[in-house]
Amino acid sequence: MTLALTHRSFCAENPTTTSNERLEFLGDSVLGLVVTDHIYSSYPDLAEGQLAKLRASVVNTATLAGLADQLGVGDLLLLGKGEDQSGGRQKESILADSLEAIFGAVYMDGGWQAAKEVILSLTKEAIVDAAEEPGGKDYKTQLQELTARMSLGAPIYEISGAGPDHDKRFTAITIVDGVARGHGAGTSKKRAEQVAARSAYAAVLTLLGNGEHRNEHT
């Protein structure tokens, strides 16, 4: 696993070492196939274009970097001094690439089944979230657009976390127009916010249906 965490900047300062780039190349392909196989089987009603968008919502730098950050990958990286000092442990590209290298290492050590289990354990929640997004947009964006149309102001999110770093749970409250409209929980802040936004979205739609709004422009 050390190889999977070795960035090329470290190798530049330590010529006898090997970077994680080859494992990253392998892991990228394994990740793509695992996610593709899963969504193809799990969402039989989605057309090819929808499947592609769903896969892209998970297999991207931002999502992978977020997962790597949750796992504490940044703290374990072997970086060159210059890269380390410039904030390399927090860079999305480095975190995402390193996570793909880890997937590659798991595949090399344990084969397809091991890689599939590890990858889905990390990405399945994000896949479900993406599949549930209304109109192709995440619930936070959808809620913000709805509250803007209703002149309710931008939603506010209050986040709290509990538990050890390796098993932390987050809770979120979505406040709209000064009132708590939604609650959510998840293994990441993003997940908790999305669940809370979804709850608030439904609540605000109910307000709209009841005519309890200020100014809905259609």
C-alpha positions in Angstrom: 0.0 0.0 0.0 3.0 2.3 0.4 3.4 2.4 -3.3 -0.2 3.6 -3.7 0.5 6.5 -1.5 3.8 7.6 -3.1 3.4 10.8 -5.2 5.8 11.5 -8.0 7.1 14.6 -6.1 8.5 12.3 -3.5 10.2 10.2 -6.1 11.8 13.3 -7.6 13.6 13.7 -4.3 14.1 10.0 -3.7 15.3 8.5 -7.0 15.2 4.9 -5.9 11.4 5.0 -5.2 8.5 4.4 -7.6 5.4 6.6 -7.9 1.8 5.5 -7.7 1.0 6.6 -11.3 0.8 3.1 -12.7 -1.5 1.9 -9.9 -3.5 5.1 -10.5 -3.9 4.2 -14.1 -5.1 0.7 -13.2 -7.3 1.9 -10.4 -9.0 4.4 -12.6 -10.1 1.6 -15.0 -11.2 -0.7 -12.1 -13.2 2.1 -10.5 -14.9 2.9 -13.8 -15.9 -0.7 -14.4 -17.1 -1.4 -10.9 -19.3 1.7 -10.9 -20.5 1.0 -14.4 -21.4 -2.6 -13.6 -23.2 -1.6 -10.5 -25.4 1.1 -12.0 -26.1 -0.9 -15.1 -27.5 -3.7 -12.9 -29.1 -1.5 -10.3 -30.9 1.0 -12.6 -32.3 -1.0 -15.5 -34.7 1.8 -16.5 -32.0 4.4 -17.1 -31.0 5.1 -20.7 -27.4 5.1 -21.8 -27.1 8.9 -21.4 -28.5 8.8 -17.9 -26.2 6.0 -17.0 -23.2 8.0 -18.3 -24.3 11.1 -16.2 -24.8 8.9 -13.1 -21.3 7.4 -13.5 -19.8 10.8 -14.1 -21.3 12.1 -10.9 -19.3 9.6 -8.9 -16.2 9.0 -11.1 -14.8 12.6 -10.9 -12.0 14.4 -9.1 -14.2 16.3 -6.6 -16.1 13.2 -5.4 -13.0 11.0 -5.2 -11.1 13.7 -3.4 -13.9 14.0 -0.9 -13.9 10.3 -0.2 -10.1 10.3 0.1 -10.4 13.2 2.6 -12.9 11.3 4.7 -10.4 8.3 4.8 -7.6 10.6 5.9 -5.5 9.7 2.8 -3.9 13.1 2.8 -2.1 12.5 6.1 -0.6 9.3 4.8 0.8 10.5 1.4 4.5 10.5 0.7 5.1 13.9 -0.9 8.1 15.9 -1.9 8.9 18.7 0.5 7.9 21.4 -2.0 4.6 19.7 -2.7 3.9 19.2 0.9 4.6 22.8 1.8 2.4 24.0 -1.0 -0.6 22.2 0.5 -0.4 19.0 -1.6 -2.1 17.0 1.1 -5.3 18.9 0.5 -5.2 19.2 -3.3 -8.2 17.5 -5.0 -6.2 16.1 -7.9 -3.6 14.5 -5.7 -6.2 13.0 -3.3 -8.3 11.7 -6.1 -5.4 10.1 -7.9 -4.1 8.5 -4.7 -7.5 7.0 -4.0 -7.5 5.5 -7.5 -4.0 4.1 -6.9 -5.4 2.5 -3.7 -8.2 0.9 -5.7 -5.5 -0.4 -8.1 -3.5 -1.8 -5.2 -6.6 -3.5 -3.8 -7.3 -5.1 -7.2 -3.7 -6.3 -7.5 -3.7 -7.8 -4.0 -7.3 -9.2 -3.8 -8.7 -9.3 -7.3 -12.0 -8.1 -8.7 -14.3 -9.1 -5.8 -12.1 -7.3 -3.2 -11.9 -4.2 -5.4 -15.6 -4.2 -6.0 -16.4 -4.5 -2.3 -14.0 -1.7 -1.3 -15.1 0.7 -4.1 -18.8 0.2 -3.6 -18.5 0.5 0.2 -17.1 4.0 -0.5 -19.2 5.1 -3.5 -22.6 3.5 -3.1 -24.0 6.3 -1.0 -22.9 8.9 -3.6 -24.4 6.8 -6.3 -27.8 6.6 -4.6 -27.7 10.4 -3.9 -26.9 11.1 -7.6 -29.6 8.7 -8.8 -32.2 10.5 -6.6 -31.3 14.0 -7.8 -34.4 15.9 -9.1 -34.0 17.2 -12.6 -30.4 16.3 -12.8 -29.5 18.7 -10.0 -28.5 18.0 -6.4 -31.1 18.8 -3.8 -29.1 21.7 -2.4 -29.2 23.4 -5.8 -32.8 22.5 -6.4 -33.8 23.9 -3.0 -31.8 27.1 -3.5 -33.5 27.7 -6.8 -37.0 27.1 -5.3 -36.5 29.4 -2.3 -35.2 32.1 -4.6 -38.3 31.9 -6.8 -40.4 32.1 -3.6 -38.3 35.0 -2.2 -37.5 33.0 0.9 -33.8 33.8 0.8 -30.9 31.3 0.6 -31.1 28.1 2.8 -28.8 28.0 5.8 -27.2 24.7 6.9 -26.2 23.9 10.5 -23.9 20.9 10.6 -22.7 18.9 13.6 -20.6 15.7 13.9 -20.1 13.0 16.4 -18.0 9.9 16.8 -14.4 8.9 16.2 -12.7 10.1 13.0 -12.9 6.7 11.3 -16.6 6.4 12.0 -17.9 9.9 12.2 -21.6 10.7 11.6 -22.9 14.1 10.7 -26.3 15.7 11.1 -27.6 18.7 9.3 -30.5 21.1 9.7 -31.7 23.1 6.8 -33.1 26.5 7.8 -35.4 28.3 5.3 -36.8 31.7 6.1 -35.7 31.4 9.7 -37.4 28.1 10.2 -35.9 24.6 10.4 -37.5 22.8 7.4 -35.3 19.7 7.0 -33.1 17.3 8.9 -30.6 14.8 7.6 -27.8 12.5 8.7 -24.9 10.7 6.9 -21.3 9.6 7.0 -20.1 12.9 5.4 -21.2 16.6 5.7 -22.2 16.5 2.0 -24.4 13.5 2.5 -26.1 15.0 5.6 -26.7 18.3 3.8 -28.2 16.6 0.8 -30.6 14.5 2.9 -31.6 17.7 4.9 -32.0 19.6 1.7 -34.2 16.9 0.2 -36.4 17.0 3.4 -36.5 20.8 3.2 -37.3 20.7 -0.5 -40.4 18.6 0.1 -41.4 20.9 3.0 -41.1 24.0 0.9 -43.1 22.4 -1.9 -45.8 21.8 0.6 -45.8 25.4 1.6 -46.1 26.3 -2.1 -49.0 23.9 -2.5 -50.7 25.5 0.5 -50.2 29.0 -0.8 -47.9 29.9 2.1 -45.3 31.8 0.1 -44.3 35.3 -0.6 -43.7 35.6 -4.3 -43.5 32.6 -6.5 -42.5 33.7 -10.0 -43.3 31.1 -12.8 
